[in-house]
């Protein structure tokens, strides 16, 4: 079991896919890292040697901001936007999309599950009052 950047990589996956389990590394960055370190992308994680794991680990820690540091930085950026009460900060505070997407429909990921609001009906008059004339 390989542990890189504090993440246990799944042992039966190919290394180019397994690296994407680390927050901040996608498919293209994973392939770039493997090309720079000289590790074949079709090797399974369980077949990696200790030198390969240490090479990957040191390369990622020296060149990229991943996992806890990256999460912390994004949270700080959001807090800064909220404190300056910019438009994007207000959208973050209200948990709405802040990049210009429409919200009349869609935006379900940000807004959560739909909440049905029923129509309010007027209270019915008692039958005795309906037929009476004054």
DOKOLVEX-33997 format. One record per residue: chain; x, y negated, z of N, C-alpha, C, O in turn. Coordinates in nm, 3 decimals. Atoms other than C-alpha are relative to their C-alpha. Layout:
BEGIN
+-----+---------+---------+---------+---------+---------+---------+---------+---------+---------+---------+---------+---------+
: mol :     n_x :     n_y :     n_z :    ca_x :    ca_y :    ca_z :     c_x :     c_y :     c_z :     o_x :     o_y :     o_z :
+-----+---------+---------+---------+---------+---------+---------+---------+---------+---------+---------+---------+---------+
:   A :       X :       Y :       Z :       X :       Y :       Z :       X :       Y :       Z :       X :       Y :       Z :
...
+-----+---------+---------+---------+---------+---------+---------+---------+---------+---------+---------+---------+---------+
//
This chain:
BEGIN
+-----+---------+---------+---------+---------+---------+---------+---------+---------+---------+---------+---------+---------+
: mol :     n_x :     n_y :     n_z :    ca_x :    ca_y :    ca_z :     c_x :     c_y :     c_z :     o_x :     o_y :     o_z :
+-----+---------+---------+---------+---------+---------+---------+---------+---------+---------+---------+---------+---------+
:   A :   0.085 :   0.118 :   0.000 :   0.000 :   0.000 :   0.000 :   0.089 :  -0.123 :   0.000 :   0.172 :  -0.141 :   0.090 :
:   A :  -0.081 :   0.121 :   0.012 :   0.154 :  -0.329 :  -0.111 :  -0.071 :  -0.117 :   0.068 :  -0.191 :  -0.137 :   0.052 :
:   A :   0.054 :   0.118 :  -0.069 :   0.107 :  -0.639 :   0.102 :   0.077 :  -0.121 :  -0.051 :   0.196 :  -0.137 :  -0.024 :
:   A :  -0.061 :   0.120 :   0.057 :   0.173 :  -0.966 :  -0.080 :  -0.083 :  -0.120 :   0.042 :  -0.205 :  -0.119 :   0.026 :
:   A :   0.065 :   0.124 :  -0.045 :   0.089 :  -1.313 :   0.060 :  -0.110 :   0.028 :   0.102 :  -0.210 :  -0.043 :   0.107 :
:   A :   0.096 :  -0.032 :  -0.104 :  -0.097 :  -1.150 :   0.349 :  -0.122 :   0.074 :  -0.048 :  -0.220 :   0.086 :   0.027 :
:   A :   0.114 :  -0.072 :   0.056 :  -0.331 :  -0.952 :   0.122 :   0.042 :   0.141 :  -0.035 :   0.144 :   0.162 :  -0.100 :
:   A :  -0.023 :  -0.139 :   0.038 :  -0.344 :  -0.574 :   0.094 :  -0.054 :   0.021 :  -0.140 :  -0.174 :   0.005 :  -0.163 :
:   A :   0.043 :  -0.022 :   0.138 :  -0.354 :  -0.495 :  -0.277 :  -0.054 :   0.143 :  -0.012 :   0.003 :   0.235 :   0.045 :
:   A :   0.055 :  -0.135 :   0.018 :  -0.573 :  -0.198 :  -0.383 :   0.099 :   0.088 :  -0.075 :   0.151 :   0.047 :  -0.179 :
:   A :  -0.110 :  -0.082 :   0.052 :  -0.337 :   0.091 :  -0.458 :  -0.030 :   0.068 :  -0.133 :   0.064 :   0.106 :  -0.203 :
:   A :   0.032 :  -0.070 :   0.125 :  -0.525 :   0.246 :  -0.753 :  -0.017 :  -0.094 :  -0.119 :  -0.040 :  -0.047 :  -0.231 :
:   A :   0.017 :   0.096 :   0.111 :  -0.547 :  -0.074 :  -0.961 :   0.135 :  -0.028 :  -0.066 :   0.241 :  -0.010 :  -0.006 :
:   A :  -0.120 :   0.047 :   0.068 :  -0.300 :  -0.195 :  -1.220 :   0.046 :  -0.128 :   0.069 :  -0.035 :  -0.202 :   0.124 :
:   A :  -0.054 :   0.114 :  -0.073 :  -0.070 :  -0.463 :  -1.081 :  -0.049 :  -0.133 :  -0.054 :  -0.064 :  -0.228 :   0.022 :
:   A :   0.048 :   0.127 :   0.055 :  -0.193 :  -0.732 :  -1.323 :  -0.140 :  -0.031 :   0.050 :  -0.175 :  -0.149 :   0.063 :
:   A :   0.134 :   0.021 :  -0.055 :  -0.548 :  -0.684 :  -1.191 :   0.007 :  -0.017 :   0.152 :  -0.064 :  -0.101 :   0.208 :
:   A :  -0.009 :   0.003 :  -0.147 :  -0.446 :  -0.628 :  -0.828 :   0.048 :  -0.136 :   0.050 :   0.007 :  -0.179 :   0.158 :
:   A :  -0.049 :   0.131 :  -0.043 :  -0.264 :  -0.962 :  -0.809 :  -0.112 :  -0.103 :   0.006 :  -0.101 :  -0.202 :   0.079 :
:   A :   0.111 :   0.095 :  -0.001 :  -0.596 :  -1.139 :  -0.877 :  -0.080 :   0.008 :   0.130 :  -0.167 :  -0.076 :   0.153 :
:   A :   0.065 :  -0.007 :  -0.130 :  -0.714 :  -1.024 :  -0.531 :   0.055 :  -0.105 :   0.094 :  -0.003 :  -0.130 :   0.200 :
:   A :  -0.058 :   0.107 :  -0.080 :  -0.490 :  -1.299 :  -0.394 :  -0.069 :  -0.130 :  -0.039 :  -0.078 :  -0.162 :  -0.157 :
:   A :   0.069 :   0.127 :   0.026 :  -0.676 :  -1.631 :  -0.361 :   0.098 :  -0.098 :  -0.064 :   0.204 :  -0.127 :  -0.009 :
:   A :  -0.084 :   0.096 :   0.071 :  -0.531 :  -1.875 :  -0.613 :   0.071 :   0.060 :  -0.119 :   0.138 :  -0.012 :  -0.193 :
:   A :  -0.063 :  -0.065 :   0.115 :  -0.410 :  -1.618 :  -0.868 :  -0.109 :   0.063 :  -0.085 :  -0.186 :   0.147 :  -0.038 :
:   A :   0.094 :  -0.056 :   0.097 :  -0.619 :  -1.542 :  -1.175 :   0.072 :   0.091 :  -0.098 :   0.188 :   0.127 :  -0.077 :
:   A :  -0.059 :  -0.093 :   0.097 :  -0.558 :  -1.322 :  -1.478 :   0.120 :  -0.059 :  -0.071 :   0.224 :   0.007 :  -0.083 :
:   A :  -0.110 :   0.057 :   0.076 :  -0.338 :  -1.563 :  -1.673 :   0.121 :  -0.025 :   0.088 :   0.234 :  -0.001 :   0.046 :
:   A :  -0.112 :   0.024 :  -0.091 :  -0.126 :  -1.659 :  -1.372 :   0.063 :   0.133 :   0.041 :   0.185 :   0.141 :   0.059 :
:   A :  -0.051 :  -0.132 :  -0.034 :  -0.092 :  -1.291 :  -1.282 :   0.094 :   0.050 :  -0.110 :   0.202 :   0.100 :  -0.081 :
:   A :  -0.084 :  -0.043 :   0.111 :   0.044 :  -1.212 :  -1.628 :   0.128 :  -0.082 :  -0.008 :   0.234 :  -0.029 :  -0.040 :
:   A :  -0.118 :   0.086 :   0.003 :   0.281 :  -1.510 :  -1.610 :   0.099 :   0.040 :   0.110 :   0.220 :   0.043 :   0.087 :
:   A :  -0.086 :  -0.043 :  -0.111 :   0.414 :  -1.396 :  -1.270 :   0.072 :   0.130 :  -0.035 :   0.192 :   0.144 :  -0.010 :
:   A :  -0.061 :  -0.128 :   0.036 :   0.473 :  -1.043 :  -1.400 :   0.106 :  -0.017 :  -0.109 :   0.208 :   0.052 :  -0.107 :
:   A :  -0.099 :   0.025 :   0.105 :   0.655 :  -1.175 :  -1.708 :   0.126 :  -0.063 :   0.059 :   0.237 :  -0.028 :   0.019 :
:   A :  -0.116 :   0.066 :  -0.060 :   0.879 :  -1.397 :  -1.494 :   0.082 :   0.096 :   0.087 :   0.205 :   0.088 :   0.089 :
:   A :  -0.073 :  -0.092 :  -0.088 :   0.966 :  -1.119 :  -1.249 :   0.048 :   0.124 :  -0.073 :   0.129 :   0.200 :  -0.019 :
:   A :  -0.045 :  -0.114 :   0.078 :   1.012 :  -0.857 :  -1.522 :  -0.063 :   0.132 :   0.038 :  -0.004 :   0.238 :   0.018 :
:   A :   0.071 :  -0.121 :  -0.040 :   0.757 :  -0.609 :  -1.388 :  -0.108 :   0.029 :  -0.106 :  -0.180 :  -0.062 :  -0.148 :
:   A :   0.097 :  -0.038 :   0.103 :   0.543 :  -0.417 :  -1.638 :  -0.142 :  -0.012 :   0.056 :  -0.167 :   0.033 :   0.168 :
:   A :   0.135 :   0.021 :  -0.052 :   0.172 :  -0.510 :  -1.606 :  -0.085 :   0.127 :   0.008 :  -0.190 :   0.126 :   0.072 :
:   A :   0.083 :  -0.120 :   0.000 :   0.047 :  -0.153 :  -1.662 :   0.036 :   0.099 :   0.111 :  -0.020 :   0.208 :   0.116 :
:   A :  -0.035 :  -0.085 :  -0.113 :   0.210 :  -0.007 :  -1.349 :  -0.108 :  -0.012 :   0.107 :  -0.159 :  -0.121 :   0.133 :
:   A :   0.095 :   0.000 :  -0.111 :  -0.026 :   0.094 :  -1.069 :   0.071 :  -0.048 :   0.127 :   0.192 :  -0.033 :   0.141 :
:   A :  -0.057 :   0.054 :  -0.123 :   0.025 :  -0.065 :  -0.728 :   0.070 :   0.110 :   0.080 :   0.175 :   0.087 :   0.140 :
:   A :  -0.060 :  -0.110 :  -0.079 :   0.096 :   0.275 :  -0.567 :   0.134 :   0.045 :  -0.056 :   0.213 :   0.107 :   0.015 :
:   A :  -0.127 :  -0.040 :   0.061 :   0.385 :   0.329 :  -0.812 :   0.107 :  -0.108 :   0.006 :   0.218 :  -0.087 :  -0.043 :
:   A :  -0.099 :   0.106 :  -0.013 :   0.561 :   0.000 :  -0.732 :   0.107 :   0.039 :   0.101 :   0.077 :   0.101 :   0.204 :
:   A :  -0.106 :  -0.025 :  -0.097 :   0.898 :   0.028 :  -0.562 :   0.003 :  -0.116 :   0.100 :  -0.059 :  -0.220 :   0.078 :
:   A :  -0.012 :   0.104 :  -0.102 :   0.985 :  -0.172 :  -0.251 :   0.068 :  -0.125 :  -0.056 :   0.033 :  -0.237 :  -0.017 :
:   A :  -0.069 :   0.117 :   0.059 :   1.218 :  -0.395 :  -0.456 :  -0.096 :  -0.082 :  -0.086 :  -0.090 :  -0.204 :  -0.086 :
:   A :   0.100 :   0.072 :   0.082 :   0.933 :  -0.479 :  -0.697 :  -0.094 :  -0.081 :   0.088 :  -0.125 :  -0.196 :   0.058 :
:   A :   0.092 :   0.069 :  -0.091 :   0.703 :  -0.568 :  -0.407 :   0.067 :  -0.121 :   0.061 :   0.007 :  -0.229 :   0.069 :
:   A :  -0.070 :   0.113 :  -0.060 :   0.964 :  -0.786 :  -0.242 :   0.030 :  -0.108 :  -0.103 :   0.027 :  -0.227 :  -0.070 :
:   A :  -0.024 :   0.097 :   0.107 :   1.046 :  -0.952 :  -0.577 :  -0.126 :  -0.082 :  -0.028 :  -0.120 :  -0.204 :  -0.040 :
:   A :   0.128 :   0.069 :   0.021 :   0.679 :  -1.034 :  -0.635 :  -0.033 :  -0.092 :   0.117 :  -0.071 :  -0.208 :   0.097 :
:   A :   0.033 :   0.078 :  -0.119 :   0.629 :  -1.152 :  -0.280 :   0.083 :  -0.127 :   0.011 :   0.029 :  -0.234 :   0.037 :
:   A :  -0.087 :   0.118 :  -0.011 :   0.928 :  -1.385 :  -0.278 :  -0.027 :  -0.100 :  -0.113 :  -0.026 :  -0.221 :  -0.090 :
:   A :   0.027 :   0.090 :   0.113 :   0.850 :  -1.524 :  -0.626 :  -0.128 :  -0.080 :   0.022 :  -0.132 :  -0.201 :  -0.002 :
:   A :   0.128 :   0.066 :  -0.022 :   0.488 :  -1.602 :  -0.535 :   0.012 :  -0.103 :   0.113 :  -0.039 :  -0.215 :   0.101 :
:   A :  -0.010 :   0.092 :  -0.113 :   0.577 :  -1.760 :  -0.200 :   0.084 :  -0.123 :  -0.033 :   0.059 :  -0.231 :   0.021 :
:   A :  -0.086 :   0.114 :   0.034 :   0.847 :  -1.983 :  -0.354 :  -0.063 :  -0.093 :  -0.102 :  -0.041 :  -0.214 :  -0.098 :
:   A :   0.046 :   0.080 :   0.114 :   0.658 :  -2.101 :  -0.663 :  -0.146 :  -0.040 :   0.001 :  -0.184 :  -0.133 :  -0.071 :
:   A :   0.143 :   0.029 :   0.005 :   0.286 :  -2.105 :  -0.588 :  -0.058 :  -0.018 :   0.139 :  -0.009 :   0.040 :   0.236 :
:   A :   0.075 :   0.019 :  -0.124 :   0.049 :  -2.221 :  -0.317 :  -0.122 :   0.092 :  -0.009 :  -0.209 :   0.073 :  -0.094 :
:   A :   0.108 :  -0.099 :   0.006 :  -0.186 :  -1.930 :  -0.244 :  -0.056 :   0.023 :   0.140 :   0.001 :  -0.021 :   0.240 :
:   A :   0.068 :  -0.041 :  -0.123 :  -0.422 :  -1.796 :   0.023 :  -0.022 :  -0.114 :   0.100 :  -0.087 :  -0.212 :   0.064 :
:   A :   0.032 :   0.094 :  -0.107 :  -0.426 :  -1.994 :   0.352 :   0.038 :  -0.143 :  -0.031 :  -0.039 :  -0.235 :  -0.002 :
:   A :  -0.044 :   0.136 :   0.033 :  -0.226 :  -2.295 :   0.230 :  -0.093 :  -0.064 :  -0.102 :  -0.129 :  -0.181 :  -0.090 :
:   A :   0.087 :   0.054 :   0.105 :  -0.444 :  -2.335 :  -0.079 :  -0.140 :  -0.027 :   0.053 :  -0.200 :  -0.130 :   0.022 :
:   A :   0.133 :   0.021 :  -0.061 :  -0.769 :  -2.292 :   0.115 :   0.001 :  -0.124 :   0.088 :  -0.093 :  -0.204 :   0.085 :
:   A :  -0.012 :   0.116 :  -0.088 :  -0.650 :  -2.548 :   0.371 :   0.004 :  -0.129 :  -0.081 :  -0.060 :  -0.227 :  -0.045 :
:   A :  -0.012 :   0.121 :   0.083 :  -0.558 :  -2.796 :   0.099 :  -0.134 :  -0.039 :  -0.062 :  -0.169 :  -0.157 :  -0.065 :
:   A :   0.129 :   0.032 :   0.060 :  -0.897 :  -2.768 :  -0.072 :  -0.097 :  -0.052 :   0.105 :  -0.175 :  -0.144 :   0.078 :
:   A :   0.086 :   0.048 :  -0.107 :  -1.077 :  -2.811 :   0.262 :   0.036 :  -0.143 :   0.040 :  -0.052 :  -0.225 :   0.066 :
:   A :  -0.043 :   0.136 :  -0.032 :  -0.868 :  -3.120 :   0.338 :  -0.044 :  -0.099 :  -0.107 :  -0.084 :  -0.211 :  -0.076 :
:   A :   0.046 :   0.087 :   0.109 :  -0.951 :  -3.264 :  -0.003 :  -0.148 :  -0.030 :   0.012 :  -0.191 :  -0.144 :  -0.008 :
:   A :   0.143 :   0.021 :  -0.016 :  -1.322 :  -3.212 :   0.059 :  -0.028 :  -0.091 :   0.120 :  -0.115 :  -0.178 :   0.111 :
:   A :   0.019 :   0.086 :  -0.118 :  -1.297 :  -3.371 :   0.407 :   0.034 :  -0.144 :  -0.032 :  -0.034 :  -0.237 :   0.012 :
:   A :  -0.040 :   0.135 :   0.038 :  -1.115 :  -3.670 :   0.259 :  -0.107 :  -0.067 :  -0.083 :  -0.139 :  -0.184 :  -0.062 :
:   A :   0.106 :   0.055 :   0.083 :  -1.386 :  -3.719 :  -0.002 :  -0.124 :  -0.035 :   0.084 :  -0.189 :  -0.137 :   0.061 :
:   A :   0.116 :   0.024 :  -0.085 :  -1.658 :  -3.693 :   0.264 :   0.023 :  -0.123 :   0.088 :  -0.067 :  -0.205 :   0.105 :
:   A :  -0.029 :   0.112 :  -0.089 :  -1.485 :  -3.939 :   0.498 :   0.000 :  -0.134 :  -0.073 :  -0.042 :  -0.235 :  -0.017 :
:   A :   0.000 :   0.125 :   0.077 :  -1.438 :  -4.199 :   0.224 :  -0.138 :  -0.030 :  -0.056 :  -0.158 :  -0.134 :  -0.120 :
:   A :   0.139 :   0.008 :   0.049 :  -1.808 :  -4.147 :   0.141 :  -0.006 :  -0.034 :  -0.148 :  -0.082 :  -0.121 :  -0.191 :
:   A :   0.008 :   0.012 :   0.145 :  -1.740 :  -4.123 :  -0.229 :  -0.120 :   0.080 :  -0.049 :  -0.182 :   0.154 :   0.027 :
:   A :   0.115 :  -0.072 :   0.056 :  -2.008 :  -3.987 :  -0.461 :   0.022 :   0.151 :   0.013 :  -0.069 :   0.224 :   0.054 :
:   A :  -0.031 :  -0.143 :  -0.011 :  -1.836 :  -3.648 :  -0.473 :  -0.008 :   0.047 :   0.144 :  -0.052 :   0.159 :   0.171 :
:   A :   0.008 :  -0.035 :  -0.141 :  -1.810 :  -3.651 :  -0.093 :  -0.144 :   0.015 :   0.047 :  -0.175 :   0.105 :   0.125 :
:   A :   0.141 :  -0.011 :  -0.036 :  -2.183 :  -3.714 :  -0.057 :  -0.061 :   0.127 :  -0.057 :  -0.143 :   0.191 :   0.009 :
:   A :   0.050 :  -0.123 :   0.060 :  -2.255 :  -3.427 :  -0.295 :   0.049 :   0.123 :   0.079 :  -0.025 :   0.219 :   0.098 :
:   A :  -0.052 :  -0.109 :  -0.083 :  -2.029 :  -3.200 :  -0.089 :  -0.076 :   0.008 :   0.131 :  -0.110 :   0.117 :   0.176 :
:   A :   0.070 :   0.002 :  -0.128 :  -2.202 :  -3.309 :   0.232 :  -0.140 :   0.057 :  -0.013 :  -0.187 :   0.128 :   0.075 :
:   A :   0.136 :  -0.050 :   0.021 :  -2.547 :  -3.234 :   0.088 :  -0.005 :   0.139 :  -0.061 :  -0.113 :   0.193 :  -0.085 :
:   A :  -0.011 :  -0.133 :   0.058 :  -2.423 :  -2.904 :  -0.056 :  -0.068 :   0.008 :  -0.137 :  -0.145 :   0.100 :  -0.164 :
:   A :   0.051 :   0.006 :   0.136 :  -2.512 :  -3.000 :  -0.413 :   0.119 :   0.000 :  -0.097 :   0.231 :  -0.029 :  -0.055 :
:   A :  -0.110 :   0.004 :   0.096 :  -2.306 :  -2.972 :  -0.733 :   0.056 :  -0.141 :  -0.014 :  -0.019 :  -0.238 :  -0.018 :
:   A :  -0.059 :   0.133 :   0.004 :  -2.058 :  -3.258 :  -0.759 :   0.070 :  -0.028 :  -0.133 :   0.143 :  -0.127 :  -0.144 :
:   A :  -0.066 :   0.021 :   0.128 :  -1.942 :  -3.223 :  -1.120 :  -0.098 :  -0.030 :  -0.113 :  -0.071 :   0.000 :  -0.229 :
:   A :   0.091 :   0.049 :   0.103 :  -2.243 :  -3.359 :  -1.301 :  -0.102 :   0.099 :  -0.051 :  -0.172 :   0.068 :  -0.148 :
:   A :   0.098 :  -0.096 :   0.049 :  -2.455 :  -3.046 :  -1.342 :  -0.140 :  -0.044 :   0.038 :  -0.159 :  -0.120 :   0.133 :
:   A :   0.137 :   0.034 :  -0.032 :  -2.830 :  -3.076 :  -1.347 :  -0.047 :   0.080 :   0.121 :   0.002 :   0.190 :   0.148 :
:   A :   0.050 :  -0.070 :  -0.118 :  -3.022 :  -2.984 :  -1.035 :  -0.152 :   0.017 :  -0.001 :  -0.208 :   0.077 :   0.090 :
:   A :   0.145 :  -0.019 :   0.005 :  -3.385 :  -3.000 :  -1.144 :  -0.030 :   0.149 :  -0.014 :  -0.119 :   0.202 :   0.054 :
:   A :   0.003 :  -0.145 :   0.007 :  -3.346 :  -2.640 :  -1.251 :   0.143 :   0.048 :   0.018 :   0.236 :  -0.033 :   0.017 :
:   A :  -0.133 :  -0.060 :  -0.019 :  -3.052 :  -2.405 :  -1.197 :   0.065 :  -0.049 :   0.129 :  -0.007 :  -0.083 :   0.223 :
:   A :  -0.075 :   0.037 :  -0.120 :  -2.781 :  -2.494 :  -0.938 :  -0.036 :   0.092 :   0.117 :  -0.031 :   0.050 :   0.232 :
:   A :   0.042 :  -0.093 :  -0.104 :  -2.894 :  -2.185 :  -0.746 :   0.117 :   0.043 :   0.088 :   0.097 :   0.074 :   0.206 :
:   A :  -0.115 :  -0.042 :  -0.081 :  -2.543 :  -2.098 :  -0.632 :   0.022 :  -0.098 :   0.114 :   0.046 :  -0.056 :   0.228 :
:   A :  -0.022 :   0.101 :  -0.102 :  -2.506 :  -2.425 :  -0.444 :  -0.120 :  -0.017 :   0.091 :  -0.105 :  -0.030 :   0.212 :
:   A :   0.119 :   0.034 :  -0.078 :  -2.864 :  -2.476 :  -0.333 :  -0.060 :   0.117 :   0.073 :  -0.141 :   0.097 :   0.164 :
:   A :   0.051 :  -0.117 :  -0.071 :  -2.938 :  -2.120 :  -0.223 :  -0.126 :   0.055 :  -0.063 :  -0.169 :   0.012 :  -0.170 :
:   A :   0.119 :  -0.067 :   0.049 :  -3.243 :  -1.902 :  -0.267 :  -0.118 :  -0.096 :  -0.008 :  -0.130 :  -0.188 :   0.073 :
:   A :   0.116 :   0.088 :   0.018 :  -3.563 :  -2.065 :  -0.391 :  -0.093 :   0.008 :   0.121 :  -0.114 :   0.115 :   0.178 :
:   A :   0.097 :   0.006 :  -0.108 :  -3.808 :  -2.179 :  -0.124 :  -0.131 :  -0.049 :  -0.060 :  -0.141 :  -0.165 :  -0.100 :
:   A :   0.128 :   0.035 :   0.060 :  -4.166 :  -2.177 :  -0.251 :  -0.078 :  -0.090 :   0.094 :  -0.094 :  -0.061 :   0.212 :
:   A :   0.083 :   0.092 :  -0.078 :  -4.375 :  -2.469 :  -0.135 :  -0.139 :   0.007 :  -0.060 :  -0.159 :  -0.027 :  -0.177 :
:   A :   0.136 :  -0.016 :   0.049 :  -4.749 :  -2.403 :  -0.164 :  -0.072 :  -0.132 :  -0.011 :  -0.036 :  -0.230 :   0.055 :
:   A :   0.080 :   0.121 :   0.016 :  -5.005 :  -2.659 :  -0.276 :  -0.087 :  -0.019 :   0.125 :  -0.141 :   0.078 :   0.179 :
:   A :   0.081 :   0.031 :  -0.118 :  -5.187 :  -2.832 :   0.010 :  -0.141 :  -0.030 :  -0.047 :  -0.162 :  -0.117 :  -0.132 :
:   A :   0.139 :   0.020 :   0.040 :  -5.565 :  -2.810 :  -0.022 :  -0.070 :  -0.089 :   0.102 :  -0.033 :  -0.093 :   0.219 :
:   A :   0.080 :   0.082 :  -0.091 :  -5.817 :  -3.054 :   0.123 :  -0.085 :   0.093 :   0.086 :  -0.128 :   0.198 :   0.041 :
:   A :   0.079 :  -0.082 :  -0.091 :  -6.003 :  -2.919 :   0.423 :  -0.145 :   0.006 :  -0.049 :  -0.202 :  -0.096 :  -0.089 :
:   A :   0.137 :  -0.016 :   0.047 :  -6.345 :  -2.776 :   0.329 :  -0.098 :  -0.055 :   0.104 :  -0.076 :  -0.046 :   0.224 :
:   A :   0.104 :   0.050 :  -0.089 :  -6.656 :  -2.939 :   0.470 :  -0.087 :   0.120 :   0.041 :  -0.102 :   0.214 :  -0.037 :
:   A :   0.092 :  -0.107 :  -0.041 :  -6.892 :  -2.715 :   0.672 :  -0.123 :   0.002 :  -0.090 :  -0.162 :  -0.103 :  -0.143 :
:   A :   0.113 :  -0.018 :   0.092 :  -7.189 :  -2.580 :   0.471 :  -0.121 :  -0.083 :   0.044 :  -0.199 :  -0.126 :  -0.042 :
:   A :   0.115 :   0.076 :  -0.049 :  -7.443 :  -2.762 :   0.690 :   0.006 :  -0.144 :  -0.052 :  -0.098 :  -0.204 :  -0.077 :
:   A :  -0.012 :   0.138 :   0.044 :  -7.305 :  -3.101 :   0.579 :  -0.013 :  -0.013 :  -0.150 :  -0.051 :  -0.120 :  -0.198 :
:   A :  -0.001 :   0.008 :   0.145 :  -7.288 :  -3.018 :   0.209 :  -0.142 :  -0.019 :  -0.055 :  -0.161 :  -0.103 :  -0.143 :
:   A :   0.135 :   0.005 :   0.055 :  -7.661 :  -2.969 :   0.148 :  -0.087 :  -0.109 :   0.062 :  -0.197 :  -0.131 :   0.012 :
:   A :   0.081 :   0.099 :  -0.071 :  -7.788 :  -3.245 :   0.383 :   0.008 :  -0.134 :  -0.069 :   0.116 :  -0.178 :  -0.109 :
:   A :   0.004 :   0.134 :   0.054 :  -7.900 :  -3.582 :   0.245 :  -0.047 :  -0.094 :   0.108 :  -0.131 :  -0.057 :   0.190 :
:   A :   0.040 :   0.094 :  -0.104 :  -7.933 :  -3.891 :   0.459 :  -0.075 :  -0.116 :  -0.055 :  -0.116 :  -0.205 :   0.020 :
+-----+---------+---------+---------+---------+---------+---------+---------+---------+---------+---------+---------+---------+
//
